[in-house]
Amino acid sequence: MKEKLTKENGKEPTIDDIAKNLGIEREEVALSFDAIQDPISLQEPVYKDGTESIFVMDQVSDSKNTDEKWAEKLTIAEAMKKLNKREKYIITKRFFDGRTQMEVADEIGISQAQVSRLEKTAIQRIKKIYK
């Protein structure tokens, strides 16, 4: 369709033009173009000035796996080791699984108020460890 529209109009069509002519969403067209791109190596240079090169890897950022997040995960893991089994379960369900205090209370057969107290105590213990 891209080639056909280019020949007909004498210019490269937009993603919207292609989508309209195919009767599909523009996102599908964009994803299709992404899917047919040739892969490149992260080690491929994108700039070279004779002495120094910049590679694709240098241009790619990973906000999910930063040094700070790695250290944070280690700190949290160490703190969790210092909690008792029930506190660890409550903190995991509340903050890692996204459960409410009521949901956790129902799961372990205690009141929401007890979950709240245990959660608060666990958080205070973690804070005390890392002050």
N, C-alpha and C positions, 0 to 999 in steps of 0.2 A: 504494500500500500504506500509505503514511504517513497519507493522508486516511482510508482505510478503518479502520485501527486506531484513529485518533483518534475517529472516530464510534462505533466499537464499545465502546471503553473509557472514553470521556469525558476522555481525557488524551493528550498527545502521546507517541507511542511512542519507545522508545530505539532506537539503531542495532541493538542486539542483537535486539530484538523484530522489527524489520523484516527483518533478515537471516534469522532463524529462520522467519518466515512465507514468505519468498521462497525459502528453501532455498539461500541463497548465503552466502559469507563476509562477515563484518562489514566488512572492508576494502573490499570492492566497494561496499557501501552508502555508506561514508564517501567513497570516491572519487566516487561518483555525485552525492552532495550537493555536493561541491566543484566538480564539473563544471557544475552548473546555477546556480552563483552568478553574479550579474551582476558584470562587471568594474568596477573603480573606478579613477579616475585617481590617480597618485601625487601629483598636485598638489591633491587634494581635502582641504580642511581637516577635521581630526578634533576640533580644539578651537580656540576663539577667545574671547579675553577682552576684546575691544575694541581693544587695541593690538597684541597679538601673536597670531599663529596658529601652530598646529602642524599640519603636513601629514602625510599618509600616508607620504610619503618620509622624513620625520624619524623615523618609527617603525620603518622597515625597516632592518635591519642587514645588512651584507654582509661576513661574516667572510672571504670568499674574496678580495676585492679591496680590502684595506685599504691605507693609505698605506705602512705598514711592509712589507707583502708586495710592493708595487710597487717600493719602494726596494731590497728584497732581491733581486728579480728582476733589476733593473738591475745591481746589484753582481755577481751571479752571472754575468750575461751579459758584463760587462766582464772578470771573472776568466777566463772561458772563452776569451776572445779572446787571452789571454796564454799559453795552452797550445799545444803543438805538435799537429799533426793526430792523432797516435796517442793522446796523453794526453786530448785532447778527446773522441775516440771512446770511450775506456775510461770516462771519467767520465760521459759521456752514457749509455752502455749500463748502467753499474753503478747510477747514482743517479737517473736520469730514466726509464729503461726497466725498472729492477728486475731486471737480469740478474745471475747469479752470476759470480764470477771464472772458474770453469770454462767457463761458457757463452761468455763473452767470449773466453777463450783459444782455444776451439774455432773461434769465428768468424774470428779473425784469424790463427790458425795459430801461436800461441806457447804457452809453458807457463803454467800457473796462477801459478807463482811469479813469472814475468816480469810478468804482469798485476798481481799484488800489488805488486811493486816500482814499476812505472810509475804505478799508482794512488796509492801512498804519496808518490812524488815529486811528482806533480801536486797532491795535496792540500797538501803542504809549500810548493810554489810559490804556491798560492792564499793560504795563511795568511801567508806572507812579504809578499805584495803588500798585504794588508789589516791589517797590524799597526801 
